[in-house]
Structure formats: structure tokens, C-alpha cells
Amino acid sequence: MSPTTLTAGLDHGHVTFLGAGPGDPGLLTLRAVEALAHADVLVAEHDVLDVVRQHARQGVAEVHTDTGPDGDTVPGTGTPQLAVVDGASTTAALPAVRDAAHLVMEAARGGRRVVRAVSGDPGLDTYAADEMLACAAAGVPFEVVPGVAAAVGVPAYAGVPLRDAQGTDVRFVDARTASDRCWTEVGASDGTVVVSTTLDSVGAAAGELVSAGRKPDTPMTVTVAGTTTRQRTWTATLGTIAQTLKQAKVLPSPEGGRPVIAVVGERSAAAQRDQLSWFESKPLFGWRVLVPRTKEQAASLSDQLRSYGAVPHEVPTIAVEPPRTPQQMERAVKGLVTGRYEWIAFTSVNAVKAVREKFEEYGLDARAFAGIKVAAVGEQTANALIAFGVKPDLVPSGEQSAAGLLEDWPPYDPVFDPIDRVFLPRADIATETLVAGLIELGWEVDDVTAYRTVRASPPPAETREAIKGGGFDAVLFTSSSTVRNLVGIAGKPHNVTVIACIGPATAKTAEEHGLRVDVMAPEPSVHKLAEALADFGARRRAAALDAGDPVTRPSERRPGARRRRSTT
């Protein structure tokens, strides 16, 4: 739709029918992300909102529609009933309409930009076409942003290509609405059939295909929660799938109504899935990993864990507060401006934040660092400086620590260094190693408390219970203080939880708290720590496969299989 058309309908708002894909937020298109960033109102089923809301601007109103407890719809409308309007949203004043199409139009009136997000692709959604027709009839302009359809995306994530070099015919069937004629047609074909059904109806769908002419030994894969870290796939045949699911204790189940994608066919690559299952074979697939850091500190680490298939859960163990006596920090910041220092050394992201806040308080910006050499203890601290507009002159080439920083720090030279003083903003925890090393290199050091670290508040009860009850598969400890503080605010991790430590000192503290250390980073880096945990997970997975055992997560261990902490 052209910009002119959008402007013409501005008084009536605008609706974007957006395909949110099958579940993985990473499958949203660039156009979808752009539309979400400009939306005033999001309308979607609850699960779809969880996928799209992270790309919406702050303060966007959220309205979610859903079917009733028994999957019912509003009588006479054929559309899901309105389940809730977010009480904090600006759409709380909307009429209490139960028809989703009317809801979308009401949200659009007054010039609002509405995103109506649906699972998969709007063109395959049961109700989207009716809602588009309602908008057209009411003169509300709309556009359609296609998404990845579940029938295509889920098999790709399950490692089941739908076509081969011979150009296999592919048929798509929605078992919930398929007619007898439809089953007869796909049964007569020898191509691949992609069946959208529910977990408790898989056996019935397989029976329909056999009755329609498919051989009982035809390969079949069934995938639940596709493209998410809860994904699980079973491989069987049309004749054995019901028994396979029963042996896996999947059926009968309260979750039997969950949607699944089944792929049927001689050439559906079911037999090759061991080689093609790229998603579920990730080293930490489905692992819930506890990261005792704030979201800001853990951002890149959590992204790395997700790339291994893990589900990171950040729990802050420390809180940062201003120093009790701020005068020393104020004098040091003024000294930066007046030329008192040759160097400033940042030993943490929090130190960067503390100095930046002081700068903003005085109306200063990154230009105040002109003529001053800047050092950062590691990559994350350097990135925080770059975000501030400052490119560090020195980052350790080896170990990212105070010792690594000292190895690369130049000695004071009165010929080339007009000033012999270093500003070291730090936490209230002493940094004797760095201070002593700089003095030994001939520098004078202003060792200034820029912020205080205090123990954070306890996490929610649900998180504490998961920590103590074995609900997490692993925990990453990045310092001795994270060990002490996590145990202090949430309790000791369960003995089935894999304990990963960034270095020997942290490992020693963990052992002193009665924890068994399973993984240690080869060097003191959070990213090397994540790599080490992934290697551990890969070895664990390979061992299970070699032994012919099912691949399970640590939290799925039976009580009798729990490992005891070594006393050596």
C-alpha cells in the first residue's frame, strides 16, 4: 500500500494484518518488525502477543483475543471471543465488543495504527479474511504482511524437507476441517502430505490416510511446539504413530489438544532426520539456564545461549547504588575536564554507567574525554564505552581482567606522558591488584568509589522454587560474588543442576557452598564460559545417543539418577 493511500485513510486509522510465524520470534520479517515499531495497538491471541510484543514501541496498547475454555467462538460470528483488554492500555475505553473484526475496526478509529497479528501467515488464518472484509466494508485501510506458515516452517525446524531433487508433490491438509473427499485425494497421491492437526487427533489423521489408500508403513513425523525451544519431534509410520506417542507418554494428556504438524511420505526425509535435525540437536536445546546478572549485563551472553538452543533466565544478584560520599567522585569528574588525568581506566560496565550519569548531571558528554586515554578491562566494558561515544585506546589483548589490563598497560614515560595520573572509577570493592600494578609502572592513581554494589532483592517465589527444586538445567556463575549472592537471595541450586564457573576462584567459592562444579571456562570470559557449557551439553548428548538412551535435559533426571557431589 502506498504512502498516499495510508495518508488518505489516516482519520480512520490503519490496520496491518501481520503473520507472526509459527513461534520463533526470529522468523518475523523485516516489514513485520517495522510495522510493530509504529503500532499504537496490538491485537492478537495471547501466544502470538508473546512473539511480537518485544518489537513494539514502549507504551503500545495490547488487546488479546482468544477462544473460550472449550475452544468456543462467539455464537453467530465464527470469530474468537474477546478474552481481555489490558487494563493499563489506552484501548481500555474501547467498547466491550466480542467480535474480533469489530474490535480491530474500533481500535483503528481515531487514527490509530493497529497491528492484527496472527499465527503463521494471514492468508492461511481461519478468521483473517473475514476481518479484512469487515475493514474494507467500513472504509478502514489495511495491508497484509505475510509470515512463515507453520506447515512450512515447522518441518524445516524439524529437519524434514518437503521436496527432493525429483520434485515430490506436496499436499497440505488441515485435519480439523478436511472432508472425506480431501482425505481420498491425498490418500491416492504418493507425494508428501503435511497435516495440521492436534496431538490427540494424530492417530485419527493417520487412520484416515491409511483408509484412503496410504500404506501403514509410510514414514511419518509429528512435531509439537515447532520452532520454539519446547519443540519435540517423533518419527514413526502411519501404522505405529499412535503406539509411539503412547510409549513416549504423550497420550492421553491434558495437552492433547495442542496443535502439531505431521509430515507423511516415502520421500519426506523422515529416514534422514538424524542428519538433518539441526534445531533439536543444538547442544543446549531446551535447557533452562540461570544467568545471575541483570538484563543489561547479560544481553550478549543470553543471545549466545539462545544460539545454542537454551532458554536463558536472568536473575540479578547485585544492585548498584551511588557511593555514600559522592564528593570524591565529583572532584574526579571535574578533574577530567580540567586536565588532571592522562588515563581513565574502566573495570566494569557499571563504572561506565556511573561516570556517564555524572557527566549528564553536569551537562557533559563524550567530548569531555578529548585528550584523555581510555582503558577498558574487557569487551563488554568497551562496548558500553562505545555506546557512550568513546572508543577505548586500550583493551587487554589477552585475559580480560585487571591482570590482563596491566600486561598491556604502558609504563609512565615523563618524555611522552605530560601527566602521570590515572583516574580509576570503581565499585566499593577494593582493586588493589590494579592499583599496585599501575603504581609499579610509575603512575599515580586516584582510586575512586564510583558506585556501591549491594545484594539484590530476592527473585519471585516461582524462580526461587525452580532454583532449589531442580527446575533449571544449568547456572552460570561469573564471579564469586554471584555465587554468594544467589545462594543468599534464592537458595542453593539443586544437585541435578549443572554448575558452570568462570574460573578457579569462582569454582572454589561454589564448592565452599556445597555445589558440585561441572564446567569451568578455559579462560575468564563469559563467552568462553557459555562455549564451555555448550561443549558439555554436546558431549552429554553424544553420550546418550551412543548408549542408545533418550536425550534428556539435566532437570529431567529421575531422583535415583542424581549425581552426588564428590568429596575429593
Protein Blocks (a to p, Z undefined) as FASTA:
>chain_A
ZZklmmmmmmnopaddddebjoiaklpcfklmmmmmmpfbdcddfklmmmmmmmpcehia
cddddddfkopacehklpacdfbdcfkbmklmpccdfbfklmmmmmmgghiacddddehj
fklpfklmmmmmmmmmnopacdddddddfklmmmmmnopafbdfkopacddddfklpcfk
lmmmmmmpccdcdddddfklmmmmmmmmmmnopafklccdddehihiakbccddddfklm
mmmmmmnomagcfklmpccdddedfklommmmmmmmmmlmpfkgoiacdddbdfklmmmm
mmmmmmnopacddddfbdcdddfblmlmmmmmmmmmnopafbdcdfbfklmmmmmmmmmm
nopafklmgoiacddfbfklmmmmmmnopacfbdcfblcdfklmmmmpccddfklmmbfc
dcddddfbdcfklmmmmmmnopacddddfbdcdddddddfklmmmmmnopafbdcdfbfk
lmmmmmmmnopadfkbccddfbfklmmmmmmnopacfbdcfbdcfklmmmmmmmmmmmmm
mmmmmnopacddfklpcfklpccddfZZ
